[in-house]
Amino acid sequence: MTEVGRKDEGRPRAETDGHNGHNGHEAHAGHAGHKGHASHAEVFRRRFWACLVLSVPVVLLSDGFADLFGYSPPDFPLSTWVPPVFGSAVFAYGGSPFLTGARTELAARRPGMMTLISMAITVAFVASWAATFDLVSDALDFWWELALLVDIMLLGHWLEIRALGAASGALDALAELLPDTAERSAPDGSVEVVPVADLVPGDTVLVRAGGRVPADGKVAEGAADFDESLITGESKAAHRGVGDTVVAGTVAVDNIVRVTVTATGADTQLAGIGRMVEEAQRSHSRAQALADRAAALLFYYAVAAALATVVVWSVLGNAGAAVERMVTVLVIACPHALGLAIPLVIAISTELAARQGILVKDRIALERMRDVDTVLFDKTGTLTRGRPAVTAFRTTHDHVPDEVLALAGAAERDSGHPLARAVVRAARERGALPGPVSDFRTEEGVGIRAAVAGREVRVGGPGLLRAAGLTADGVLAAEAKEWSRHGATVLYVVVDGVLAGGLALEDEVRVESYEAVAELHAEHVKVAVITGDARPVAVWVAGQLGVDEVYAEVLPRDKDGKVAAVQAKGRRAAMVGDGVNDAPALARADVGIAIGAGTDVAVQSAGIVLASDDPRAVVGVRRLSRAVNTKMRQNLAWAAGYNLVTVPLAAGVLAWAGVTMPMELAAVLMSLSTVVVALNAQLLRRLDLRPAATADAMPPAPFS
């Protein structure tokens, strides 16, 4: 007896502990980027704690700090050399990542944050040694300020990279979804445990209840509910039976199934998602380009302000204040917050989207989505499931509907035809339990015949009526004519030689499509259907959903032309599709959105990919686009505005009024600015991309 389909208490298999490397902040750490965020964060963490320990005696033994808090520093042999020696150690060890980063920026002729930080700490270091040897005024003894400045910079960068690393956790989560091993069926019927890397397309693997699918495939035997939440973002388990596709990394919730492998390793959907997430996190958007230009301009602004500060204060005859003000300007002008403003929003939004089934390949496409005013949906496989379903059912005379449907479902149970499977599903959904079946056979050109609970049941199209010498009349005849008029397939059920009823089968409209259209209308977005199907079919689907425009009988090569026609009217168009014939239209649209169940060609042509086949995710993309744009603008405004206001204060423009900014305060304010930007970006995590059902989004009642 087969194990497949039996309830099992199996446990999930061990998951890998691997992590994908991630390039980023190479200049910050001053070393190769492929060690990932974790290694960069470790560099700054280790240096921060070491320098903090070294800074304590520097601060406590500094005359300037003692004067500030009104105490006398401890006096012991060589105590005056503690601040210079320990301060130099802090400069050399803690400042080296910034100095290395500055060399990288200058070599690339792109001075920025690292250059500004390096200039500030180097000037403070040189001035402090000059004061130590009495070459300049004691007012230029910055040892304790230098130590705290380096500490604060190290802490800021450590927290920043930790935040970016946490936001990039989607990649790590994807890498950890696959099990280490798989149970492969051997030719002799036994099961052998093999590494997942040894699987090849065509292998059959056993997936136990609670276990993860090791590779993409199709269910060969059995049926189970699968948790696909980490792939699609949908919390509800999806039922998968024989012939249905399952994705690597998903979990069989309740039963054991056998799966025939169709793709492994880098060819799996999971690996493709990982590549898209990584590509999106590395990509630059228009807002990022603006931030980069702003950071470059800020560098020149800060240098000019620092030089002007030195000149003005020197002319006023205060050389000590000139150097102190210059260092303060350089410290507070560090574009730390500006450098973090966009990357952190990108990282968090990419992770948030991926966890809710939205994969952003092109940042510009995401930015454009907020301005889209027309969404064109491919019909088959997008708004509909691409499979037939029973949409209407009518019995004749005194036949009981559920009884006739049960007999039809039982008779069709052994047929592999898509229409037969639709009839069986309809019977099960109505709770019509079929009785024992025997003597099943197919009648070519007519339909099928079977004995169900001692009764002869035949199911077929109009050819069945002709073969049986029967005719449909009355209400059934009228309804069958109407079904056919809008493109439905009509099947008849004959029981013991008597016409018992008829069924209409059509491409099943997704329940989620009703909500998607209603949500888009609520946001004043027009919705169109574009399909190669006959116009009556397209119009019927459009009428069911309440869409605004219908483009029917469109040849594959003409779909992009329809998108162009919409754009020619001055409208911004998004195209949603899943097939090869949708690829040109996806590329033509302002925003191309590929349904995740679609083809590789469609996915490659799109800027955004929906991991699930739920069209409601289009509304989520639009919400994300607006939220990301808002956060980017807020962060840019804060980071740039903060520097424009504080740099003049640091330069001492209000010194005449007794208002000055100590260098240590400048360092604290600079770090607080970074914290504000980071916290604002973190608010994105509260965004729910899944639209709520609306009152007018309910599908019509099921057939009766």
C-alpha positions in Angstrom: 0.0 0.0 0.0 1.4 3.4 -0.9 2.4 5.9 1.7 1.3 8.8 -0.4 -1.8 10.6 0.8 -1.5 9.1 4.3 -1.5 11.5 7.3 2.0 11.7 8.8 3.6 13.3 11.8 7.0 13.7 10.1 9.2 16.6 11.1 10.7 19.3 8.9 14.2 18.4 7.8 17.2 20.4 8.8 17.6 23.6 6.9 20.9 25.1 5.7 22.6 27.7 7.6 24.2 29.4 4.6 24.1 33.0 3.9 24.4 34.9 0.6 27.1 37.4 0.5 26.0 40.9 -0.2 28.1 43.7 -1.7 27.7 47.1 -0.1 29.5 49.7 2.0 32.9 48.5 0.7 34.2 51.9 1.1 32.9 52.2 4.6 34.8 49.2 5.8 37.8 49.7 3.5 37.9 46.0 2.4 36.4 43.6 -0.1 32.6 43.7 -0.3 31.9 40.0 -0.8 32.1 39.2 3.0 28.6 40.8 3.2 26.9 43.0 5.7 27.7 40.8 8.7 31.5 41.1 8.2 31.3 44.9 7.7 29.2 45.3 10.8 31.7 43.1 12.7 34.6 45.4 11.6 32.9 48.5 13.1 31.6 46.7 16.2 35.0 45.4 17.1 36.7 48.8 16.5 34.0 50.7 18.3 34.3 48.8 21.6 38.1 48.8 21.5 38.2 52.5 20.9 35.5 53.2 23.5 37.7 51.6 26.1 40.8 53.6 24.9 38.7 56.8 24.9 37.8 56.6 28.6 41.2 57.6 30.0 41.6 60.2 27.1 38.4 61.9 28.1 38.9 61.7 31.9 42.5 63.0 31.8 41.8 65.9 29.3 41.9 69.4 30.8 39.2 70.6 28.5 36.7 67.9 29.6 37.7 68.4 33.3 37.1 72.2 33.0 33.7 71.5 31.3 32.5 69.4 34.3 34.4 71.3 37.0 36.9 68.7 38.3 40.7 68.3 38.4 42.0 65.4 36.3 44.1 62.8 38.2 47.8 63.6 38.3 50.4 60.8 38.1 53.7 60.2 36.3 53.3 60.6 32.5 49.5 61.3 33.0 49.8 64.2 30.5 50.9 61.7 27.8 47.8 59.4 28.2 45.5 61.5 26.0 48.1 61.9 23.1 49.1 58.2 23.2 45.7 56.7 23.6 44.1 59.3 21.3 46.6 58.4 18.6 45.7 54.7 19.1 42.0 55.6 18.6 42.9 57.7 15.5 45.0 54.9 14.0 42.8 51.9 14.8 39.3 53.5 14.8 40.0 55.9 12.0 41.6 53.5 9.6 38.3 52.4 7.9 37.5 56.1 7.2 41.0 56.9 6.0 41.0 53.8 3.7 37.5 54.8 2.4 38.7 58.3 1.7 41.6 57.0 -0.4 39.1 54.9 -2.3 36.8 57.9 -2.9 39.6 60.2 -4.0 41.1 57.6 -6.3 37.7 57.3 -7.9 37.4 61.2 -8.0 34.2 60.9 -6.0 34.8 62.6 -2.7 32.1 62.0 -0.2 31.3 61.0 3.4 34.6 59.1 4.0 36.6 62.0 2.7 34.9 64.5 5.0 35.3 62.3 8.1 38.9 61.7 7.3 39.5 65.4 6.9 37.9 66.2 10.2 39.8 63.6 12.3 43.1 64.3 10.5 42.9 68.0 11.1 42.0 67.3 14.8 44.8 64.8 15.1 47.5 67.1 13.6 46.3 70.2 15.6 46.3 68.1 18.9 49.9 67.0 18.4 50.9 70.5 17.6 49.2 71.7 20.8 50.9 68.8 22.8 54.3 70.1 21.7 53.4 73.7 22.4 53.6 74.6 18.7 50.1 76.2 18.8 47.7 77.3 21.5 46.3 74.8 24.0 42.9 75.6 22.6 43.7 73.3 19.7 44.2 70.3 22.0 41.3 68.2 20.6 42.3 64.7 22.0 39.1 64.0 23.9 37.0 65.5 21.1 38.9 63.4 18.5 38.4 60.2 20.5 34.6 60.8 21.0 34.3 61.8 17.3 35.9 58.5 16.1 33.7 56.6 18.6 30.5 58.2 17.4 31.4 57.7 13.8 32.2 54.0 14.4 29.0 53.5 16.3 27.0 55.3 13.5 28.4 53.1 10.8 28.1 49.9 12.8 24.4 50.6 13.4 23.8 51.6 9.8 25.4 48.5 8.4 23.5 46.3 10.9 20.3 48.0 9.8 21.1 47.4 6.1 22.1 43.8 6.9 18.8 43.2 8.7 16.9 44.7 5.8 18.7 42.4 3.4 17.5 39.4 5.4 15.1 38.3 2.6 18.1 36.9 0.8 19.2 34.9 3.9 15.7 33.7 4.4 15.5 32.5 0.8 18.9 30.7 1.1 17.7 28.9 4.2 14.5 27.5 2.8 15.9 24.4 1.1 16.6 21.2 3.0 20.0 19.7 3.0 18.8 16.3 1.8 16.0 14.7 -0.2 14.3 11.3 -0.2 14.7 10.1 -3.8 12.8 7.1 -5.2 15.1 4.5 -6.6 14.3 2.4 -9.7 13.6 -0.6 -7.5 10.9 1.3 -5.5 13.0 2.0 -2.4 13.7 5.4 -1.1 17.3 6.7 -0.7 18.5 9.9 1.1 20.6 12.0 -1.2 22.0 15.6 -1.0 19.7 18.1 -2.7 22.6 19.0 -5.0 22.4 15.5 -6.5 18.8 15.8 -7.7 18.3 16.2 -11.5 15.1 16.9 -13.5 13.1 13.7 -13.8 13.8 12.4 -10.3 10.9 11.6 -8.0 11.2 12.6 -4.4 9.2 11.9 -1.3 8.0 15.0 0.6 6.7 14.1 4.1 4.2 16.1 6.1 6.0 19.1 7.6 8.9 18.7 5.2 10.1 21.2 2.6 10.1 20.6 -1.1 13.7 20.2 -2.2 13.3 21.3 -5.8 10.7 22.7 -8.2 8.4 19.9 -9.6 5.0 18.5 -10.1 3.0 16.4 -7.8 3.1 12.8 -9.2 1.2 11.1 -6.5 -0.9 12.2 -3.5 -2.3 15.5 -2.5 -1.5 18.0 0.3 -1.9 21.5 1.5 1.3 23.5 1.0 2.5 26.5 3.0 3.8 28.8 0.3 3.9 32.0 2.5 7.6 32.6 2.2 7.4 32.5 -1.6 4.0 34.2 -2.2 3.3 36.1 0.9 -0.1 34.4 1.2 -0.7 32.9 4.6 -3.4 30.5 3.6 -2.2 27.1 2.6 -2.7 26.1 -1.1 -4.0 22.7 -2.0 -1.9 20.8 -4.6 -2.8 17.5 -6.2 -1.5 15.3 -9.0 -0.2 17.4 -11.9 0.0 20.6 -9.9 3.2 22.6 -9.7 5.1 22.9 -6.3 8.0 25.2 -5.6 11.3 24.5 -3.9 11.2 25.7 -0.2 7.5 25.3 0.3 6.1 23.0 3.1 3.7 20.1 2.7 1.5 20.8 5.7 -0.5 17.6 6.2 0.1 14.7 3.8 2.9 12.9 2.1 3.3 13.4 -1.6 5.6 12.3 -4.4 7.0 15.0 -6.6 8.7 14.7 -10.0 11.5 17.2 -10.1 11.4 19.7 -13.0 14.1 22.2 -12.0 17.0 22.2 -9.5 19.6 24.6 -8.1 19.9 27.9 -9.9 17.0 27.0 -12.2 14.4 26.9 -9.4 11.9 29.6 -8.8 13.4 30.2 -5.4 16.8 30.8 -6.8 15.3 33.2 -9.4 13.6 35.1 -6.6 16.9 35.4 -4.7 18.6 36.8 -7.8 15.8 39.3 -8.3 15.9 40.5 -4.7 19.6 40.8 -4.8 19.5 42.8 -8.0 16.8 45.1 -6.7 18.8 45.8 -3.5 21.9 46.7 -5.5 20.0 48.8 -8.1 19.9 52.6 -8.0 16.8 54.5 -8.6 16.3 58.1 -9.7 16.0 59.1 -6.0 19.3 57.4 -5.3 21.0 59.2 -8.1 19.7 62.5 -6.7 21.0 61.5 -3.2 24.5 60.7 -4.7 24.6 64.1 -6.4 23.5 65.8 -3.2 26.2 64.1 -1.3 28.9 65.2 -3.8 27.6 68.8 -3.7 27.6 68.7 0.1 31.2 67.7 0.1 32.2 70.8 -1.9 29.8 72.9 0.2 31.4 71.7 3.4 35.0 72.2 2.1 34.1 75.7 1.0 32.4 76.5 4.3 35.4 75.1 6.2 37.9 77.2 4.2 35.8 80.3 4.6 35.6 79.7 8.3 39.4 79.5 8.6 39.8 82.7 6.7 37.2 84.7 8.5 38.3 83.6 12.0 42.0 84.1 11.2 41.2 87.6 9.9 39.5 88.2 13.2 42.7 87.2 14.9 41.6 84.0 16.6 43.7 81.2 15.0 42.6 78.7 17.7 38.9 79.3 17.0 39.6 79.2 13.2 40.9 75.6 13.4 38.2 74.5 16.0 35.4 76.0 13.9 36.8 74.4 10.7 36.9 70.9 12.3 33.4 71.4 13.7 32.1 72.3 10.2 33.8 69.2 8.7 32.3 67.0 11.4 28.7 68.2 11.2 28.8 68.3 7.4 29.5 64.6 7.1 26.7 63.4 4.7 26.1 60.3 6.9 22.4 60.7 7.0 22.2 61.6 3.3 24.2 58.5 2.4 21.8 56.4 4.4 18.6 58.1 3.3 18.0 56.1 0.1 19.8 52.8 0.6 18.0 52.0 3.8 14.6 52.7 2.2 15.6 50.6 -0.7 16.7 47.7 1.4 13.7 47.7 3.7 11.2 48.1 1.0 12.7 45.3 -1.1 12.6 43.0 1.9 9.1 44.0 2.8 7.9 43.5 -0.7 9.7 40.1 -1.1 8.1 38.8 2.2 4.7 39.8 0.8 5.2 38.2 -2.6 6.3 41.3 -4.6 9.7 41.1 -6.3 11.1 44.4 -7.5 13.6 44.0 -10.4 13.6 47.6 -11.5 13.6 50.4 -8.9 12.4 52.9 -11.6 9.4 50.7 -12.4 8.5 50.8 -8.7 8.8 54.6 -8.6 6.6 55.0 -11.7 3.9 52.8 -10.3 2.5 55.5 -8.1 1.7 57.6 -11.2 0.0 54.8 -13.2 -3.6 55.6 -14.1 -4.5 52.6 -16.2 -3.8 48.9 -15.5 -4.1 46.4 -18.4 -4.6 42.8 -17.3 -4.1 39.9 -19.6 -7.1 37.7 -19.1 -6.1 34.0 -19.2 -3.9 33.0 -16.3 -4.0 36.5 -14.8 -7.6 37.6 -14.0 -8.7 34.0 -14.6 -7.1 30.8 -13.5 -6.5 29.5 -17.0 -8.5 26.4 -16.3 -12.2 25.6 -16.8 -14.7 25.7 -14.0 -18.4 25.1 -13.7 -20.1 28.5 -13.7 -23.7 27.5 -14.2 -25.8 24.4 -13.8 -29.5 23.6 -14.6 -31.4 20.4 -14.1 -34.6 19.2 -16.0 -38.0 18.3 -14.6 -37.8 16.9 -11.1 -34.1 15.9 -11.0 -32.4 17.0 -7.8 -29.4 19.3 -8.6 -26.9 17.9 -6.1 -27.8 14.3 -7.0 -27.2 15.0 -10.8 -24.0 16.8 -10.0 -22.8 13.9 -7.8 -23.5 11.4 -10.6 -21.7 13.6 -13.2 -18.7 14.1 -10.9 -18.5 10.4 -10.2 -18.6 9.5 -13.8 -15.9 12.0 -14.7 -13.7 11.0 -11.8 -11.5 8.6 -13.9 -11.1 11.0 -16.8 -8.0 13.2 -17.2 -9.7 15.8 -19.4 -9.6 19.4 -17.9 -13.4 19.7 -18.3 -13.8 16.4 -16.4 -11.6 17.7 -13.6 -13.8 20.9 -13.4 -16.9 18.8 -13.0 -15.3 16.7 -10.3 -14.2 19.9 -8.4 -17.7 21.4 -8.7 -19.2 18.2 -7.2 -16.8 18.2 -4.3 -17.3 21.9 -3.6 -21.1 21.3 -3.4 -20.5 18.4 -1.1 -22.1 16.0 -3.6 -20.5 12.7 -2.7 -20.2 10.3 -5.6 -21.0 6.6 -5.2 -19.1 3.6 -6.5 -18.0 3.8 -10.2 -17.5 1.0 -12.7 -17.4 0.3 -16.4 -15.9 3.7 -17.3 -15.2 4.3 -20.9 -14.7 7.1 -23.4 -17.0 7.6 -26.4 -15.0 9.4 -29.1 -16.8 12.5 -30.2 -19.5 12.0 -27.7 -18.3 12.1 -24.1 -17.9 9.5 -21.4 -20.0 6.7 -20.0 -19.9 5.0 -16.6 -22.0 3.0 -14.2 -22.5 4.9 -10.9 -24.3 3.2 -8.0 -26.1 1.0 -10.5 -27.2 3.8 -12.8 -25.9 4.6 -16.3 -24.4 8.1 -16.5 -23.2 9.8 -19.6 -21.6 13.2 -19.8 -20.8 15.1 -23.1 -21.4 18.0 -25.3 -24.1 18.5 -28.0 -22.8 15.4 -29.7 -24.1 13.3 -26.8 -27.6 14.5 -27.3 -27.5 13.6 -31.0 -26.0 10.2 -30.2 -28.6 9.5 -27.5 -31.5 10.8 -29.7 -32.3 13.5 -27.1 -33.0 17.2 -27.3 -32.8 20.0 -24.8 -35.9 22.2 -24.5 -37.5 24.7 -22.3 -35.4 26.5 -19.7 -32.4 24.3 -20.2 -32.3 25.0 -24.0 -32.6 28.7 -23.5 -29.8 28.8 -20.9 -27.5 26.6 -22.9 -27.9 29.0 -25.9 -27.1 31.9 -23.6 -24.1 30.1 -22.2 -22.8 29.4 -25.7 -23.3 33.0 -26.7 -20.7 34.3 -24.3 -18.2 31.6 -25.0 -19.0 28.9 -22.4 -18.5 25.2 -23.1 -21.8 23.3 -22.5 -21.9 19.7 -21.2 -25.1 17.6 -20.8 -25.7 14.9 -18.2 -27.8 11.9 -19.2 -28.9 9.5 -16.5 -30.5 6.1 -17.5 -31.2 7.5 -21.0 -33.0 10.6 -19.7 -31.6 14.2 -20.1 -31.0 15.2 -16.4 -29.3 18.6 -16.7 -26.6 20.8 -18.3 -23.5 22.6 -17.2 -21.7 25.7 -18.4 -17.9 25.6 -18.1 -15.7 28.6 -18.5 -12.3 29.8 -17.7 -12.6 30.4 -13.9 -12.4 34.0 -12.8 -10.2 34.3 -9.7 -12.1 35.4 -6.7 -9.2 37.8 -5.9 -9.7 39.5 -9.3 -12.9 41.1 -8.0 -11.1 42.7 -5.1 -8.2 43.8 -7.3 -10.5 45.7 -9.7 -12.5 47.2 -6.9 -9.4 48.4 -5.1 -7.9 50.0 -8.2 -11.2 51.7 -8.9 -11.2 53.1 -5.4 -7.8 54.6 -6.2 -9.2 56.2 -9.4 -7.3 53.8 -11.7 -8.9 52.6 -14.9 -8.8 48.8 -15.5 -8.7 47.1 -18.9 -8.8 43.5 -20.1 -6.6 42.6 -23.0 -6.9 39.1 -24.5 -6.7 37.0 -27.7 -10.0 35.4 -26.8 -13.3 35.9 -28.7 -15.0 39.2 -27.9 -18.1 37.5 -26.2 -15.8 35.7 -23.8 -13.8 38.9 -23.0 -16.9 41.0 -22.6 -18.4 38.4 -20.2 -15.3 38.4 -18.0 -15.2 42.2 -18.1 -18.8 42.4 -17.1 -18.3 40.0 -14.2 -15.4 42.1 -12.9 -16.7 45.6 -13.8 -13.6 46.6 -15.8 -13.6 49.8 -17.8 -12.2 48.8 -21.2 -12.0 45.5 -23.2 -9.4 44.7 -25.9 -10.5 41.4 -27.4 -9.2 39.1 -30.2 -5.8 40.8 -29.9 -3.0 38.9 -31.6 0.1 38.3 -29.5 2.2 40.6 -31.8 -0.4 43.4 -31.4 -0.6 43.5 -27.6 2.2 46.0 -27.2 0.4 48.1 -29.8 -2.6 48.3 -27.6 -0.4 49.4 -24.7 1.2 52.1 -26.9 -2.3 53.3 -27.9 -3.2 53.8 -24.2 0.0 55.7 -23.7 -0.7 57.8 -26.8 -3.8 59.2 -24.9 -1.5 60.6 -22.3 -2.1 57.9 -19.8 0.5 56.0 -17.7 0.0 52.3 -18.3 0.9 49.2 -16.3 0.6 45.8 -18.0 0.0 42.7 -16.0 0.6 39.3 -17.8 2.0 35.9 -17.5 2.8 34.5 -21.0 5.3 34.6 -23.7 2.9 36.7 -25.8 2.7 39.2 -23.0 6.5 40.0 -23.0 6.5 42.8 -25.6 3.5 44.5 -23.9 5.3 44.2 -20.5 8.4 45.8 -21.9 6.3 48.6 -23.7 4.3 49.6 -20.6 5.5 52.2 -18.2 5.4 49.4 -15.6 5.5 45.8 -16.6 4.2 43.4 -13.9 4.6 39.6 -14.4 2.5 37.1 -12.6 4.9 34.7 -10.8 3.3 31.6 -12.2 4.2 32.8 -15.7 7.0 32.1 -18.1 10.6 33.1 -17.8 10.3 35.3 -20.9 7.4 37.3 -19.2 9.4 37.6 -16.0 12.5 38.9 -17.8 10.5 41.5 -19.6 8.9 42.9 -16.4 10.2 45.4 -13.9 8.1 43.9 -11.1 7.3 40.2 -10.6 4.4 38.9 -8.4 5.6 35.6 -6.8 2.0 34.5 -6.4 -0.7 34.6 -9.1 -2.9 36.9 -7.0 -3.8 40.0 -9.0 -4.5 41.9 -5.7 -0.8 42.3 -5.4 -0.9 44.9 -8.1 -2.6 47.2 -5.5 0.1 46.3 -3.1 2.8 47.4 -5.6 1.0 50.8 -6.0 0.8 51.2 -2.2 4.5 50.4 -1.8 5.4 52.8 -4.6 3.7 55.7 -2.8 5.1 54.8 0.6 8.7 54.4 -0.7 8.5 57.7 -2.6 7.3 59.5 0.6 10.0 58.0 2.8 12.7 58.9 0.2 11.6 62.5 0.0 11.3 62.8 3.7 14.8 61.4 4.3 16.4 63.6 1.6 14.6 66.7 2.9 15.8 66.0 6.4 19.3 65.1 5.6 20.0 67.9 3.2 18.1 70.5 5.2 19.8 69.5 8.4 23.2 70.2 6.8 22.2 73.5 5.3 21.1 74.8 8.7 23.8 73.4 11.0 26.9 74.1 8.9 26.6 77.9 9.3 26.0 77.4 13.0 29.1 75.2 13.2 31.1 77.9 11.4 30.2 80.4 14.1 27.9 82.8 12.3 26.1 83.4 15.6 29.2 83.6 17.8 28.6 87.4 18.1 25.4 86.5 20.0 27.2 84.0 22.2 25.9 80.9 20.3 28.6 78.4 19.4 28.6 74.7 18.6 31.4 72.6 20.3 32.9 69.9 18.1 31.6 67.1 20.3 28.1 68.5 20.1 28.4 68.6 16.3 29.4 64.9 16.3 26.4 64.0 18.5 24.0 66.0 16.3 25.4 64.4 13.2 24.7 61.0 14.6 21.2 62.0 15.8 20.5 63.1 12.2 21.4 59.6 11.1 19.2 58.0 13.7 16.2 60.1 12.6 16.7 59.0 9.0 17.0 55.3 10.0 13.9 55.4 12.2 11.9 57.1 9.5 12.9 54.4 7.1 12.0 51.7 9.6 8.4 52.9 9.7 8.0 51.3 6.2 7.9 47.9 8.0 4.4 48.8 9.3 3.0 48.9 5.7 0.6 46.1 4.9 0.7 45.6 1.1 -2.3 43.2 1.1 -5.5 45.1 0.2 -8.6 44.6 2.3 -11.7 43.3 0.7 -14.2 46.0 -0.2 -18.0 45.8 -0.1 -18.4 46.0 -3.8 -15.7 43.5 -4.6 -17.8 40.4 -3.9 -18.0 37.9 -6.8 -21.4 36.8 -8.0 -23.0 33.9 -6.2 -21.9 30.4 -7.3 -24.1 28.4 -9.8 -27.3 27.0 -8.5 
